[in-house]
């Protein structure tokens, strides 16, 4: 099972104060008992230029670093690193002040969830740094970049449900899926995405519903990887009610992401095959999301696409020729017998029977299993 909770987000070391490279230059000159005028003569720079570097009013360029190396014996890499670190720290410090003025943006973000999962550490009392960490989590360089990379795509899902869906929470959940997929890729060998291979693997995946999560999960991940699909489970974030998502993160690799909401085994398998249906039936340019207890994807073409994925999952788990037997079920024992004949978990039959008949008490406490699968 995927577990990225211990692999916390990387945060660069940022000292509270970083001295200008000129301070180190002055210390070096004092150690060498060399005057600024003598350094100027040896490097071909003007005394004024040397003095500006010492005072932090001029930068050390790569050419200057080479001249300092020859005049002081300290390697150019030393001077270049000092200057690069100083400029990086300077820009970050200036950005902190600017971002602090935009702290209201953080009210939109699921900061509590990201902190709980170890992706941010700063508090709201330090809004500039917290905002920097949230941007780093999303892998974007600015608020404007976040809007185009995450907010606009996530906002498209707002029309998908009967209740309000938090676009920022959706974006964060999808980003967690990307990070989880990166972790899986470190441990699992992936083949390029191949629809034919994925379709051929469906019977094997379907039969895994008879096993426990500890048994099937590694096999499920490996089987999907052989078809170029990275399978991850990421706990839902409050505000999304997401049950699954699928998208291509590159031309040769797809990600199927489930939340395991409800932890019921029949919902897990239906959500899995729903998302695999998108990969087999639909294009590579869109992100497909399924929300629990909502209408299938809103209206129009989107609704049709979601219904196609629903139909794909339903027919794969319970073929059309078995629907008569499904509707003839009277007892949980009948459901178990049909499930055995189909080679699937009894909960899948019971769950489908519940939906077809609106008999939501059928099989409760007898046929359904709880899956404790989380990121």
C-alpha positions in Angstrom: 0.0 0.0 0.0 1.2 3.5 -0.8 2.5 5.4 2.2 4.0 8.8 1.7 3.2 10.3 5.1 6.8 9.7 6.3 8.3 11.3 3.2 7.6 14.9 4.3 7.9 17.8 1.9 11.4 19.1 1.3 12.1 22.6 2.7 15.3 24.4 1.8 17.5 25.6 4.7 17.0 29.3 5.1 19.1 31.1 7.7 17.5 34.0 9.5 20.4 36.2 8.3 23.0 35.7 5.5 25.9 38.1 5.3 26.8 39.6 2.0 29.8 38.0 0.1 31.7 41.3 0.8 32.0 40.3 4.5 33.8 37.1 3.5 36.0 39.1 1.1 37.0 41.5 3.8 37.8 38.6 6.2 39.9 37.0 3.5 41.8 40.2 2.8 42.5 40.6 6.6 43.7 37.0 6.8 46.1 37.6 3.8 47.1 41.0 5.1 46.1 42.4 1.7 44.6 45.8 1.3 41.7 46.6 -1.0 43.9 48.7 -3.2 46.3 45.8 -3.6 43.5 43.4 -4.5 42.3 45.9 -7.0 45.7 46.1 -8.6 46.0 42.3 -8.8 42.5 41.7 -10.2 42.4 44.7 -12.6 39.3 46.0 -10.9 39.0 49.6 -9.7 39.3 50.3 -6.0 35.8 51.7 -6.1 34.4 48.4 -7.4 36.2 46.4 -4.7 34.8 48.7 -2.1 31.3 48.3 -3.5 31.6 44.5 -3.2 32.9 44.8 0.3 29.9 47.0 1.3 27.4 44.7 -0.5 26.5 47.2 -3.1 28.0 45.2 -6.1 27.7 41.5 -6.9 30.5 39.1 -7.5 30.2 38.0 -11.2 31.7 34.7 -12.4 34.5 36.7 -14.1 35.2 38.5 -10.8 35.2 35.2 -8.9 38.0 33.9 -11.2 40.0 37.1 -10.6 39.5 36.7 -6.8 40.7 33.0 -7.1 43.9 34.1 -8.7 44.5 36.9 -6.4 43.5 35.2 -3.1 43.9 31.5 -3.7 40.3 30.9 -2.7 38.5 29.0 -5.6 36.1 30.7 -7.8 33.4 28.2 -6.8 33.6 29.6 -3.2 32.9 33.1 -4.4 30.2 32.1 -6.8 28.5 30.0 -4.1 28.6 32.9 -1.7 27.0 35.2 -4.2 24.4 32.7 -5.3 23.3 31.9 -1.7 23.2 35.6 -0.8 21.1 36.5 -3.8 18.7 33.6 -3.2 18.3 34.5 0.4 17.8 38.2 -0.6 15.0 37.3 -3.1 13.3 34.9 -0.7 13.3 37.5 2.1 11.9 40.2 -0.2 9.3 37.7 -1.4 8.3 36.9 2.2 7.3 40.5 2.7 5.4 40.7 -0.5 3.5 37.4 0.1 2.6 38.4 3.6 0.5 41.1 2.1 -1.5 38.4 0.2 -2.1 36.2 3.3 -5.8 36.2 2.5 -5.2 33.7 -0.3 -4.3 31.1 2.4 -7.9 31.1 3.6 -8.8 29.3 0.4 -6.2 26.5 1.0 -6.7 23.3 3.0 -3.7 24.3 5.2 -4.8 22.1 8.1 -4.8 19.0 6.0 -1.5 19.8 4.4 0.1 20.4 7.8 -1.3 17.2 9.2 0.2 15.3 6.3 3.6 17.0 6.7 3.6 19.2 3.6 3.7 22.5 5.4 5.2 23.5 8.7 4.9 27.2 9.0 2.0 28.7 10.9 -0.5 31.4 10.0 1.5 33.8 12.2 4.2 33.6 9.5 1.9 34.0 6.5 4.7 34.7 4.0 6.6 31.6 4.8 3.4 29.5 4.9 2.4 30.8 1.5 5.9 29.9 0.1 5.5 26.3 1.5 2.0 26.0 -0.1 3.3 27.1 -3.4 6.2 24.6 -3.1 3.7 21.9 -2.3 1.8 22.6 -5.5 5.0 22.8 -7.5 4.4 26.4 -8.8 6.4 29.5 -8.6 3.7 32.1 -7.9 0.1 32.8 -7.1 -0.6 33.5 -10.7 1.0 30.2 -11.7 -1.2 28.4 -9.2 -4.3 30.0 -10.7 -3.6 28.7 -14.2 -2.1 25.3 -13.2 -4.5 24.3 -10.5 -7.4 26.6 -9.8 -8.8 26.8 -13.3 -8.7 23.0 -14.0 -10.1 22.2 -10.5 -12.9 24.8 -10.8 -14.2 22.8 -13.8 -15.4 20.1 -11.3 -17.6 22.6 -9.4 -20.5 21.8 -11.6 -20.1 18.0 -11.1 -22.0 17.7 -7.8 -25.3 18.6 -6.1 -23.4 20.3 -3.3 -20.5 22.8 -3.2 -17.1 21.3 -4.1 -14.0 23.1 -2.9 -11.8 23.7 -5.9 -8.7 24.3 -3.8 -9.3 21.1 -1.9 -9.7 19.2 -5.1 -6.5 20.7 -6.4 -4.6 19.7 -3.2 -6.0 16.1 -3.4 -4.9 15.7 -7.0 -1.4 17.1 -6.1 -1.1 14.6 -3.3 -1.9 11.9 -5.9 1.0 13.2 -8.1 3.4 13.1 -5.2 2.2 9.6 -4.2 2.7 8.5 -7.9 6.3 9.9 -7.7 6.9 7.7 -4.6 5.5 4.6 -6.3 7.7 5.3 -9.4 10.8 5.1 -7.2 10.0 1.5 -6.3 8.0 0.0 -9.2 9.1 -0.5 -12.8 6.7 1.0 -15.3 6.0 0.1 -18.9 4.7 2.7 -21.3 0.9 3.0 -21.3 -0.7 0.4 -23.4 -4.5 0.1 -23.7 -4.3 -3.4 -25.1 -2.2 -4.6 -22.1 -4.5 -2.8 -19.7 -7.6 -4.4 -21.2 -6.0 -7.8 -21.1 -5.3 -7.4 -17.4 -8.9 -6.6 -16.5 -9.9 -10.2 -15.7 -6.9 -10.6 -13.4 -7.7 -7.3 -11.7 -11.4 -8.3 -11.3 -10.5 -11.6 -9.6 -8.4 -9.7 -7.0 -11.7 -8.6 -5.4 -11.7 -12.1 -3.7 -8.5 -11.4 -1.9 -7.7 -9.2 1.2 -6.0 -5.8 0.6 -2.8 -7.1 2.0 -2.8 -9.9 -0.6 -4.0 -7.9 -3.6 -2.5 -4.5 -3.2 1.1 -5.2 -4.3 -0.2 -7.3 -7.2 -2.7 -4.6 -8.2 0.0 -1.9 -8.3 2.4 -4.2 -10.3 -0.3 -5.2 -12.7 -1.3 -1.6 -13.4 2.4 -0.6 -13.8 2.8 -3.3 -16.5 0.2 -1.4 -18.5 1.7 2.1 -17.8 -0.8 3.0 -15.0 0.3 4.2 -11.6 -2.3 3.2 -9.0 -2.4 5.2 -5.7 -4.7 5.5 -2.7 -4.8 9.0 -1.2 -7.2 9.9 1.7 -9.8 12.5 0.7 -9.4 16.1 1.8 -12.4 17.7 3.4 -14.3 19.6 0.8 -13.8 17.3 -2.1 -15.8 14.1 -1.4 -13.7 12.6 -4.2 -13.9 8.8 -4.7 -11.5 8.6 -7.6 -9.6 10.4 -10.4 -7.7 9.4 -13.5 -5.4 11.4 -15.7 -2.2 11.2 -17.7 0.8 12.8 -16.1 2.9 12.1 -19.2 2.3 10.7 -22.7 3.3 7.3 -21.5 2.0 7.1 -17.9 -1.4 7.5 -16.4 -2.4 7.8 -12.7 -5.5 6.2 -11.1 -6.1 7.7 -7.7 -8.7 6.5 -5.2 -9.7 7.9 -1.9 -11.3 4.7 -0.5 -14.1 6.8 0.9 -16.5 4.7 3.0 -13.9 2.0 3.1 -16.4 -0.5 1.6 -14.9 -3.1 -0.7 -17.7 -3.0 -3.3 -17.2 0.8 -3.7 -13.4 0.4 -4.0 -13.7 -2.0 -6.9 -16.4 0.0 -8.7 -14.3 3.2 -8.4 -11.2 1.4 -9.6 -12.9 0.1 -12.8 -14.7 3.4 -13.3 -11.3 5.2 -13.5 -9.7 2.4 -15.6 -12.7 2.8 -17.9 -11.8 6.5 -18.5 -8.3 5.4 -19.5 -9.6 2.8 -21.9 -12.5 4.8 -23.4 -11.5 8.5 -23.3 -8.7 10.9 -24.2 -5.4 11.7 -22.6 -5.8 15.4 -22.2 -8.5 15.6 -19.5 -8.6 14.8 -15.8 -11.6 12.7 -14.8 -13.0 12.8 -11.3 -15.7 11.0 -9.6 -17.4 12.4 -6.5 -19.3 10.3 -4.0 -23.1 10.7 -4.0 -23.3 13.0 -6.9 -24.9 12.9 -10.3 -22.6 11.4 -13.0 -20.4 14.4 -13.8 -22.8 17.2 -14.2 -24.5 17.8 -17.6 -23.9 17.4 -21.3 -20.8 15.8 -22.7 -19.2 15.5 -19.2 -22.2 13.6 -17.9 -22.1 11.2 -20.9 -18.4 10.5 -20.3 -19.0 9.7 -16.6 -22.0 7.5 -17.5 -19.8 5.6 -20.0 -17.3 5.0 -17.3 -20.1 3.9 -14.9 -21.5 1.5 -17.5 -18.0 0.1 -18.3 -17.4 -0.7 -14.6 -20.9 -2.1 -14.1 -20.7 -4.4 -17.1 -17.2 -5.6 -16.3 -18.1 -6.6 -12.7 -21.5 -8.0 -13.5 -22.0 -8.8 -17.2 -25.3 -8.1 -18.9 -26.1 -11.8 -19.1 -26.1 -12.1 -15.3 -28.5 -9.2 -14.7 -31.5 -11.4 -14.7 -30.0 -13.6 -11.9 -29.1 -10.4 -10.1 -32.6 -9.1 -10.0 -33.9 -12.6 -9.0 -31.9 -12.5 -5.7 -34.0 -12.8 -2.6 -31.5 -13.6 0.2 -27.8 -12.9 1.0 -27.1 -16.5 0.2 -28.3 -15.9 -3.3 -25.9 -13.0 -3.7 -23.0 -15.2 -2.5 -23.9 -17.9 -4.9 -24.1 -15.5 -7.9 -20.8 -13.9 -6.8 -19.1 -17.3 -6.7 -20.4 -18.1 -10.2 -19.1 -14.7 -11.5 -15.7 -15.0 -9.6 -16.1 -11.7 -7.7 -16.6 -10.6 -4.1 -20.1 -11.1 -2.8 -20.2 -7.4 -1.7 -20.0 -6.4 -5.4 -23.2 -8.3 -6.1 -24.8 -7.0 -2.9 -23.9 -3.4 -3.7 -25.2 -3.6 -7.2 -28.4 -5.1 -5.9 -28.8 -2.3 -3.4 -28.5 0.3 -6.2 -30.9 -1.5 -8.5 -33.6 -2.1 -5.9 -33.0 0.8 -3.5 -32.9 -1.9 -0.8 -30.0 -0.3 1.1 -30.3 -2.7 4.0 -29.6 -5.8 1.9 -26.5 -7.6 3.0 -25.5 -5.1 5.6 -23.4 -6.7 8.3 -23.0 -9.9 6.3 -21.6 -9.4 2.8 -19.6 -6.2 2.9 -16.0 -5.9 4.0 -14.1 -2.9 5.3 -10.9 -1.9 3.5 -8.4 -0.1 5.7 -6.3 1.3 2.8 -4.8 4.7 3.1 -1.9 6.7 1.8 
